[in-house]
Amino acid sequence: MANNNNQKVVPGAEEALNRMKFEIASQVGVNLKQGYNGDLTAREAGKVGGNITKQLIQMAESQLAGK
């Protein structure tokens, strides 16, 4: 059975995640634009992705702690 990793677990979350991506990119000084961003360095992409992951983990921990 094929595993589709692009399938969203929470319908409608894509827009919120996209906003988060642009907000974090702005915070860490990465110039992200709508559409293709293949001109980003691995360091820039890693900054954005790492900070998204950090924020999502913090959100999940807060929910698990009942805050």
PyMOL Python script that loads the backbone (N, CA, C, O; Angstrom):
from pymol import cmd

cmd.read_pdbstr("""\
ATOM      1  N   MET A   1       0.843  -1.178   0.000  1.00  0.00           N
ATOM      2  CA  MET A   1       0.000   0.000   0.000  1.00  0.00           C
ATOM      3  C   MET A   1       0.884   1.235   0.000  1.00  0.00           C
ATOM      4  O   MET A   1       1.818   1.323   0.798  1.00  0.00           O
ATOM      5  N   ALA A   2       0.608   2.190  -0.879  1.00  0.00           N
ATOM      6  CA  ALA A   2       1.414   3.406  -0.995  1.00  0.00           C
ATOM      7  C   ALA A   2       1.080   4.375   0.132  1.00  0.00           C
ATOM      8  O   ALA A   2      -0.071   4.508   0.547  1.00  0.00           O
ATOM      9  N   ASN A   3       2.116   5.043   0.608  1.00  0.00           N
ATOM     10  CA  ASN A   3       1.951   6.038   1.664  1.00  0.00           C
ATOM     11  C   ASN A   3       2.049   7.428   1.047  1.00  0.00           C
ATOM     12  O   ASN A   3       3.085   7.789   0.489  1.00  0.00           O
ATOM     13  N   ASN A   4       0.978   8.208   1.144  1.00  0.00           N
ATOM     14  CA  ASN A   4       0.971   9.561   0.592  1.00  0.00           C
ATOM     15  C   ASN A   4       1.302  10.541   1.701  1.00  0.00           C
ATOM     16  O   ASN A   4       0.425  10.898   2.487  1.00  0.00           O
ATOM     17  N   ASN A   5       2.556  10.988   1.782  1.00  0.00           N
ATOM     18  CA  ASN A   5       2.988  11.900   2.835  1.00  0.00           C
ATOM     19  C   ASN A   5       2.454  13.312   2.652  1.00  0.00           C
ATOM     20  O   ASN A   5       2.534  14.119   3.578  1.00  0.00           O
ATOM     21  N   ASN A   6       1.910  13.633   1.483  1.00  0.00           N
ATOM     22  CA  ASN A   6       1.384  14.970   1.243  1.00  0.00           C
ATOM     23  C   ASN A   6      -0.074  15.110   1.653  1.00  0.00           C
ATOM     24  O   ASN A   6      -0.654  16.190   1.539  1.00  0.00           O
ATOM     25  N   GLN A   7      -0.660  14.031   2.127  1.00  0.00           N
ATOM     26  CA  GLN A   7      -2.059  14.066   2.513  1.00  0.00           C
ATOM     27  C   GLN A   7      -2.189  14.781   3.864  1.00  0.00           C
ATOM     28  O   GLN A   7      -1.492  14.437   4.818  1.00  0.00           O
ATOM     29  N   LYS A   8      -3.074  15.766   3.941  1.00  0.00           N
ATOM     30  CA  LYS A   8      -3.262  16.546   5.147  1.00  0.00           C
ATOM     31  C   LYS A   8      -4.075  15.761   6.163  1.00  0.00           C
ATOM     32  O   LYS A   8      -5.099  15.173   5.815  1.00  0.00           O
ATOM     33  N   VAL A   9      -3.636  15.745   7.399  1.00  0.00           N
ATOM     34  CA  VAL A   9      -4.357  15.074   8.469  1.00  0.00           C
ATOM     35  C   VAL A   9      -5.532  15.935   8.917  1.00  0.00           C
ATOM     36  O   VAL A   9      -6.608  15.422   9.225  1.00  0.00           O
ATOM     37  N   VAL A  10      -5.316  17.251   8.953  1.00  0.00           N
ATOM     38  CA  VAL A  10      -6.373  18.182   9.357  1.00  0.00           C
ATOM     39  C   VAL A  10      -6.779  19.005   8.139  1.00  0.00           C
ATOM     40  O   VAL A  10      -6.025  19.873   7.699  1.00  0.00           O
ATOM     41  N   PRO A  11      -7.964  18.738   7.591  1.00  0.00           N
ATOM     42  CA  PRO A  11      -8.411  19.509   6.434  1.00  0.00           C
ATOM     43  C   PRO A  11      -8.487  21.000   6.776  1.00  0.00           C
ATOM     44  O   PRO A  11      -8.935  21.365   7.863  1.00  0.00           O
ATOM     45  N   GLY A  12      -8.060  21.841   5.870  1.00  0.00           N
ATOM     46  CA  GLY A  12      -8.103  23.272   6.092  1.00  0.00           C
ATOM     47  C   GLY A  12      -6.881  23.836   6.794  1.00  0.00           C
ATOM     48  O   GLY A  12      -6.766  25.053   6.941  1.00  0.00           O
ATOM     49  N   ALA A  13      -5.974  22.987   7.229  1.00  0.00           N
ATOM     50  CA  ALA A  13      -4.790  23.464   7.953  1.00  0.00           C
ATOM     51  C   ALA A  13      -3.736  24.033   7.009  1.00  0.00           C
ATOM     52  O   ALA A  13      -2.829  24.737   7.452  1.00  0.00           O
ATOM     53  N   GLU A  14      -3.841  23.744   5.742  1.00  0.00           N
ATOM     54  CA  GLU A  14      -2.819  24.172   4.782  1.00  0.00           C
ATOM     55  C   GLU A  14      -2.657  25.697   4.764  1.00  0.00           C
ATOM     56  O   GLU A  14      -1.536  26.202   4.704  1.00  0.00           O
ATOM     57  N   GLU A  15      -3.759  26.417   4.815  1.00  0.00           N
ATOM     58  CA  GLU A  15      -3.687  27.881   4.789  1.00  0.00           C
ATOM     59  C   GLU A  15      -2.986  28.412   6.048  1.00  0.00           C
ATOM     60  O   GLU A  15      -2.158  29.318   5.959  1.00  0.00           O
ATOM     61  N   ALA A  16      -3.311  27.858   7.201  1.00  0.00           N
ATOM     62  CA  ALA A  16      -2.680  28.293   8.459  1.00  0.00           C
ATOM     63  C   ALA A  16      -1.186  27.975   8.447  1.00  0.00           C
ATOM     64  O   ALA A  16      -0.379  28.782   8.908  1.00  0.00           O
ATOM     65  N   LEU A  17      -0.815  26.816   7.929  1.00  0.00           N
ATOM     66  CA  LEU A  17       0.599  26.447   7.853  1.00  0.00           C
ATOM     67  C   LEU A  17       1.352  27.351   6.881  1.00  0.00           C
ATOM     68  O   LEU A  17       2.508  27.701   7.121  1.00  0.00           O
ATOM     69  N   ASN A  18       0.705  27.723   5.800  1.00  0.00           N
ATOM     70  CA  ASN A  18       1.330  28.619   4.826  1.00  0.00           C
ATOM     71  C   ASN A  18       1.572  30.000   5.437  1.00  0.00           C
ATOM     72  O   ASN A  18       2.629  30.597   5.232  1.00  0.00           O
ATOM     73  N   ARG A  19       0.582  30.506   6.192  1.00  0.00           N
ATOM     74  CA  ARG A  19       0.757  31.787   6.879  1.00  0.00           C
ATOM     75  C   ARG A  19       1.911  31.694   7.883  1.00  0.00           C
ATOM     76  O   ARG A  19       2.725  32.611   7.990  1.00  0.00           O
ATOM     77  N   MET A  20       1.971  30.579   8.614  1.00  0.00           N
ATOM     78  CA  MET A  20       3.040  30.374   9.589  1.00  0.00           C
ATOM     79  C   MET A  20       4.398  30.382   8.897  1.00  0.00           C
ATOM     80  O   MET A  20       5.353  30.968   9.407  1.00  0.00           O
ATOM     81  N   LYS A  21       4.486  29.740   7.748  1.00  0.00           N
ATOM     82  CA  LYS A  21       5.736  29.676   6.997  1.00  0.00           C
ATOM     83  C   LYS A  21       6.232  31.067   6.629  1.00  0.00           C
ATOM     84  O   LYS A  21       7.411  31.373   6.803  1.00  0.00           O
ATOM     85  N   PHE A  22       5.338  31.911   6.122  1.00  0.00           N
ATOM     86  CA  PHE A  22       5.735  33.257   5.719  1.00  0.00           C
ATOM     87  C   PHE A  22       6.063  34.126   6.929  1.00  0.00           C
ATOM     88  O   PHE A  22       6.987  34.938   6.877  1.00  0.00           O
ATOM     89  N   GLU A  23       5.315  33.961   8.013  1.00  0.00           N
ATOM     90  CA  GLU A  23       5.582  34.722   9.230  1.00  0.00           C
ATOM     91  C   GLU A  23       6.957  34.375   9.796  1.00  0.00           C
ATOM     92  O   GLU A  23       7.726  35.265  10.160  1.00  0.00           O
ATOM     93  N   ILE A  24       7.261  33.093   9.867  1.00  0.00           N
ATOM     94  CA  ILE A  24       8.555  32.653  10.397  1.00  0.00           C
ATOM     95  C   ILE A  24       9.683  33.075   9.473  1.00  0.00           C
ATOM     96  O   ILE A  24      10.732  33.513   9.946  1.00  0.00           O
ATOM     97  N   ALA A  25       9.492  32.953   8.174  1.00  0.00           N
ATOM     98  CA  ALA A  25      10.527  33.382   7.228  1.00  0.00           C
ATOM     99  C   ALA A  25      10.856  34.852   7.439  1.00  0.00           C
ATOM    100  O   ALA A  25      12.023  35.243   7.409  1.00  0.00           O
ATOM    101  N   SER A  26       9.839  35.657   7.651  1.00  0.00           N
ATOM    102  CA  SER A  26      10.050  37.082   7.894  1.00  0.00           C
ATOM    103  C   SER A  26      10.815  37.301   9.197  1.00  0.00           C
ATOM    104  O   SER A  26      11.706  38.148   9.261  1.00  0.00           O
ATOM    105  N   GLN A  27      10.470  36.543  10.231  1.00  0.00           N
ATOM    106  CA  GLN A  27      11.113  36.684  11.533  1.00  0.00           C
ATOM    107  C   GLN A  27      12.600  36.336  11.491  1.00  0.00           C
ATOM    108  O   GLN A  27      13.406  36.961  12.181  1.00  0.00           O
ATOM    109  N   VAL A  28      12.962  35.342  10.683  1.00  0.00           N
ATOM    110  CA  VAL A  28      14.367  34.907  10.632  1.00  0.00           C
ATOM    111  C   VAL A  28      15.135  35.556   9.480  1.00  0.00           C
ATOM    112  O   VAL A  28      16.291  35.215   9.227  1.00  0.00           O
ATOM    113  N   GLY A  29      14.488  36.491   8.785  1.00  0.00           N
ATOM    114  CA  GLY A  29      15.176  37.252   7.751  1.00  0.00           C
ATOM    115  C   GLY A  29      15.349  36.550   6.426  1.00  0.00           C
ATOM    116  O   GLY A  29      16.284  36.847   5.682  1.00  0.00           O
ATOM    117  N   VAL A  30      14.452  35.613   6.118  1.00  0.00           N
ATOM    118  CA  VAL A  30      14.502  34.907   4.835  1.00  0.00           C
ATOM    119  C   VAL A  30      13.433  35.498   3.928  1.00  0.00           C
ATOM    120  O   VAL A  30      12.264  35.570   4.305  1.00  0.00           O
ATOM    121  N   ASN A  31      13.833  35.922   2.729  1.00  0.00           N
ATOM    122  CA  ASN A  31      12.912  36.530   1.780  1.00  0.00           C
ATOM    123  C   ASN A  31      12.191  35.434   1.002  1.00  0.00           C
ATOM    124  O   ASN A  31      12.677  34.955  -0.022  1.00  0.00           O
ATOM    125  N   LEU A  32      11.036  35.052   1.505  1.00  0.00           N
ATOM    126  CA  LEU A  32      10.224  34.006   0.878  1.00  0.00           C
ATOM    127  C   LEU A  32       9.185  34.677   0.001  1.00  0.00           C
ATOM    128  O   LEU A  32       8.633  35.714   0.370  1.00  0.00           O
ATOM    129  N   LYS A  33       8.915  34.096  -1.152  1.00  0.00           N
ATOM    130  CA  LYS A  33       7.901  34.658  -2.037  1.00  0.00           C
ATOM    131  C   LYS A  33       6.880  33.581  -2.391  1.00  0.00           C
ATOM    132  O   LYS A  33       7.143  32.388  -2.239  1.00  0.00           O
ATOM    133  N   GLN A  34       5.722  34.011  -2.860  1.00  0.00           N
ATOM    134  CA  GLN A  34       4.696  33.067  -3.290  1.00  0.00           C
ATOM    135  C   GLN A  34       5.227  32.269  -4.474  1.00  0.00           C
ATOM    136  O   GLN A  34       5.911  32.819  -5.337  1.00  0.00           O
ATOM    137  N   GLY A  35       4.921  30.997  -4.521  1.00  0.00           N
ATOM    138  CA  GLY A  35       5.347  30.163  -5.635  1.00  0.00           C
ATOM    139  C   GLY A  35       6.714  29.551  -5.419  1.00  0.00           C
ATOM    140  O   GLY A  35       7.052  29.121  -4.316  1.00  0.00           O
ATOM    141  N   TYR A  36       7.489  29.518  -6.473  1.00  0.00           N
ATOM    142  CA  TYR A  36       8.784  28.837  -6.494  1.00  0.00           C
ATOM    143  C   TYR A  36       9.826  29.588  -5.669  1.00  0.00           C
ATOM    144  O   TYR A  36      10.010  30.794  -5.838  1.00  0.00           O
ATOM    145  N   ASN A  37      10.508  28.866  -4.774  1.00  0.00           N
ATOM    146  CA  ASN A  37      11.568  29.441  -3.944  1.00  0.00           C
ATOM    147  C   ASN A  37      12.847  28.629  -4.063  1.00  0.00           C
ATOM    148  O   ASN A  37      13.583  28.478  -3.088  1.00  0.00           O
ATOM    149  N   GLY A  38      13.114  28.110  -5.247  1.00  0.00           N
ATOM    150  CA  GLY A  38      14.281  27.269  -5.467  1.00  0.00           C
ATOM    151  C   GLY A  38      15.605  28.005  -5.371  1.00  0.00           C
ATOM    152  O   GLY A  38      16.668  27.383  -5.378  1.00  0.00           O
ATOM    153  N   ASP A  39      15.545  29.328  -5.281  1.00  0.00           N
ATOM    154  CA  ASP A  39      16.778  30.097  -5.170  1.00  0.00           C
ATOM    155  C   ASP A  39      17.250  30.245  -3.718  1.00  0.00           C
ATOM    156  O   ASP A  39      18.294  30.846  -3.466  1.00  0.00           O
ATOM    157  N   LEU A  40      16.487  29.703  -2.767  1.00  0.00           N
ATOM    158  CA  LEU A  40      16.908  29.744  -1.367  1.00  0.00           C
ATOM    159  C   LEU A  40      18.093  28.813  -1.148  1.00  0.00           C
ATOM    160  O   LEU A  40      18.203  27.764  -1.783  1.00  0.00           O
ATOM    161  N   THR A  41      18.969  29.210  -0.246  1.00  0.00           N
ATOM    162  CA  THR A  41      20.065  28.312   0.118  1.00  0.00           C
ATOM    163  C   THR A  41      19.523  27.253   1.072  1.00  0.00           C
ATOM    164  O   THR A  41      18.447  27.414   1.649  1.00  0.00           O
ATOM    165  N   ALA A  42      20.270  26.181   1.229  1.00  0.00           N
ATOM    166  CA  ALA A  42      19.872  25.136   2.169  1.00  0.00           C
ATOM    167  C   ALA A  42      19.799  25.703   3.584  1.00  0.00           C
ATOM    168  O   ALA A  42      18.933  25.311   4.367  1.00  0.00           O
ATOM    169  N   ARG A  43      20.689  26.607   3.909  1.00  0.00           N
ATOM    170  CA  ARG A  43      20.694  27.233   5.236  1.00  0.00           C
ATOM    171  C   ARG A  43      19.403  28.029   5.458  1.00  0.00           C
ATOM    172  O   ARG A  43      18.791  27.939   6.522  1.00  0.00           O
ATOM    173  N   GLU A  44      18.995  28.805   4.453  1.00  0.00           N
ATOM    174  CA  GLU A  44      17.775  29.605   4.582  1.00  0.00           C
ATOM    175  C   GLU A  44      16.545  28.704   4.729  1.00  0.00           C
ATOM    176  O   GLU A  44      15.702  28.931   5.597  1.00  0.00           O
ATOM    177  N   ALA A  45      16.451  27.694   3.883  1.00  0.00           N
ATOM    178  CA  ALA A  45      15.320  26.770   3.947  1.00  0.00           C
ATOM    179  C   ALA A  45      15.305  26.040   5.286  1.00  0.00           C
ATOM    180  O   ALA A  45      14.241  25.819   5.865  1.00  0.00           O
ATOM    181  N   GLY A  46      16.478  25.667   5.774  1.00  0.00           N
ATOM    182  CA  GLY A  46      16.581  24.982   7.065  1.00  0.00           C
ATOM    183  C   GLY A  46      16.167  25.859   8.225  1.00  0.00           C
ATOM    184  O   GLY A  46      15.563  25.378   9.183  1.00  0.00           O
ATOM    185  N   LYS A  47      16.487  27.149   8.151  1.00  0.00           N
ATOM    186  CA  LYS A  47      16.059  28.092   9.191  1.00  0.00           C
ATOM    187  C   LYS A  47      14.543  28.124   9.278  1.00  0.00           C
ATOM    188  O   LYS A  47      13.968  28.050  10.364  1.00  0.00           O
ATOM    189  N   VAL A  48      13.910  28.234   8.129  1.00  0.00           N
ATOM    190  CA  VAL A  48      12.448  28.318   8.099  1.00  0.00           C
ATOM    191  C   VAL A  48      11.848  26.990   8.569  1.00  0.00           C
ATOM    192  O   VAL A  48      10.991  26.975   9.453  1.00  0.00           O
ATOM    193  N   GLY A  49      12.289  25.891   7.988  1.00  0.00           N
ATOM    194  CA  GLY A  49      11.742  24.577   8.353  1.00  0.00           C
ATOM    195  C   GLY A  49      11.987  24.224   9.806  1.00  0.00           C
ATOM    196  O   GLY A  49      11.102  23.688  10.474  1.00  0.00           O
ATOM    197  N   GLY A  50      13.168  24.515  10.296  1.00  0.00           N
ATOM    198  CA  GLY A  50      13.496  24.214  11.693  1.00  0.00           C
ATOM    199  C   GLY A  50      12.640  25.007  12.660  1.00  0.00           C
ATOM    200  O   GLY A  50      12.183  24.477  13.673  1.00  0.00           O
ATOM    201  N   ASN A  51      12.423  26.274  12.350  1.00  0.00           N
ATOM    202  CA  ASN A  51      11.597  27.105  13.222  1.00  0.00           C
ATOM    203  C   ASN A  51      10.125  26.737  13.147  1.00  0.00           C
ATOM    204  O   ASN A  51       9.414  26.849  14.146  1.00  0.00           O
ATOM    205  N   ILE A  52       9.652  26.301  11.984  1.00  0.00           N
ATOM    206  CA  ILE A  52       8.274  25.806  11.875  1.00  0.00           C
ATOM    207  C   ILE A  52       8.120  24.581  12.760  1.00  0.00           C
ATOM    208  O   ILE A  52       7.155  24.472  13.517  1.00  0.00           O
ATOM    209  N   THR A  53       9.067  23.661  12.665  1.00  0.00           N
ATOM    210  CA  THR A  53       9.011  22.448  13.475  1.00  0.00           C
ATOM    211  C   THR A  53       9.020  22.783  14.956  1.00  0.00           C
ATOM    212  O   THR A  53       8.241  22.224  15.729  1.00  0.00           O
ATOM    213  N   LYS A  54       9.898  23.692  15.353  1.00  0.00           N
ATOM    214  CA  LYS A  54       9.985  24.090  16.758  1.00  0.00           C
ATOM    215  C   LYS A  54       8.654  24.655  17.246  1.00  0.00           C
ATOM    216  O   LYS A  54       8.193  24.315  18.335  1.00  0.00           O
ATOM    217  N   GLN A  55       8.039  25.518  16.437  1.00  0.00           N
ATOM    218  CA  GLN A  55       6.781  26.126  16.839  1.00  0.00           C
ATOM    219  C   GLN A  55       5.652  25.101  16.893  1.00  0.00           C
ATOM    220  O   GLN A  55       4.818  25.152  17.797  1.00  0.00           O
ATOM    221  N   LEU A  56       5.612  24.172  15.939  1.00  0.00           N
ATOM    222  CA  LEU A  56       4.571  23.139  15.952  1.00  0.00           C
ATOM    223  C   LEU A  56       4.715  22.222  17.167  1.00  0.00           C
ATOM    224  O   LEU A  56       3.716  21.802  17.750  1.00  0.00           O
ATOM    225  N   ILE A  57       5.948  21.913  17.546  1.00  0.00           N
ATOM    226  CA  ILE A  57       6.177  21.087  18.737  1.00  0.00           C
ATOM    227  C   ILE A  57       5.722  21.834  19.983  1.00  0.00           C
ATOM    228  O   ILE A  57       5.097  21.243  20.864  1.00  0.00           O
ATOM    229  N   GLN A  58       6.027  23.123  20.068  1.00  0.00           N
ATOM    230  CA  GLN A  58       5.590  23.921  21.217  1.00  0.00           C
ATOM    231  C   GLN A  58       4.066  23.960  21.307  1.00  0.00           C
ATOM    232  O   GLN A  58       3.503  23.877  22.399  1.00  0.00           O
ATOM    233  N   MET A  59       3.403  24.088  20.162  1.00  0.00           N
ATOM    234  CA  MET A  59       1.939  24.106  20.148  1.00  0.00           C
ATOM    235  C   MET A  59       1.383  22.765  20.619  1.00  0.00           C
ATOM    236  O   MET A  59       0.430  22.727  21.398  1.00  0.00           O
ATOM    237  N   ALA A  60       1.968  21.671  20.153  1.00  0.00           N
ATOM    238  CA  ALA A  60       1.496  20.342  20.547  1.00  0.00           C
ATOM    239  C   ALA A  60       1.735  20.106  22.035  1.00  0.00           C
ATOM    240  O   ALA A  60       0.872  19.552  22.716  1.00  0.00           O
ATOM    241  N   GLU A  61       2.885  20.517  22.544  1.00  0.00           N
ATOM    242  CA  GLU A  61       3.175  20.346  23.966  1.00  0.00           C
ATOM    243  C   GLU A  61       2.199  21.140  24.825  1.00  0.00           C
ATOM    244  O   GLU A  61       1.768  20.671  25.878  1.00  0.00           O
ATOM    245  N   SER A  62       1.852  22.344  24.373  1.00  0.00           N
ATOM    246  CA  SER A  62       0.885  23.159  25.109  1.00  0.00           C
ATOM    247  C   SER A  62      -0.474  22.474  25.145  1.00  0.00           C
ATOM    248  O   SER A  62      -1.142  22.472  26.179  1.00  0.00           O
ATOM    249  N   GLN A  63      -0.881  21.900  24.032  1.00  0.00           N
ATOM    250  CA  GLN A  63      -2.179  21.207  23.984  1.00  0.00           C
ATOM    251  C   GLN A  63      -2.162  19.966  24.867  1.00  0.00           C
ATOM    252  O   GLN A  63      -3.139  19.681  25.560  1.00  0.00           O
ATOM    253  N   LEU A  64      -1.071  19.239  24.847  1.00  0.00           N
ATOM    254  CA  LEU A  64      -0.981  18.032  25.667  1.00  0.00           C
ATOM    255  C   LEU A  64      -0.960  18.365  27.158  1.00  0.00           C
ATOM    256  O   LEU A  64      -1.447  17.596  27.987  1.00  0.00           O
ATOM    257  N   ALA A  65      -0.388  19.524  27.483  1.00  0.00           N
ATOM    258  CA  ALA A  65      -0.319  19.944  28.874  1.00  0.00           C
ATOM    259  C   ALA A  65      -1.636  20.588  29.316  1.00  0.00           C
ATOM    260  O   ALA A  65      -1.816  20.893  30.495  1.00  0.00           O
ATOM    261  N   GLY A  66      -2.551  20.791  28.372  1.00  0.00           N
ATOM    262  CA  GLY A  66      -3.848  21.353  28.694  1.00  0.00           C
ATOM    263  C   GLY A  66      -3.840  22.861  28.870  1.00  0.00           C
ATOM    264  O   GLY A  66      -4.695  23.417  29.560  1.00  0.00           O
ATOM    265  N   LYS A  67      -2.887  23.512  28.253  1.00  0.00           N
ATOM    266  CA  LYS A  67      -2.796  24.976  28.387  1.00  0.00           C
ATOM    267  C   LYS A  67      -3.531  25.658  27.257  1.00  0.00           C
ATOM    268  O   LYS A  67      -3.568  26.887  27.197  1.00  0.00           O
TER     269      LYS A  67
END
""", "prot")
cmd.dss("prot")
cmd.show_as("cartoon", "prot")
cmd.util.cbc("prot")
cmd.orient("prot")
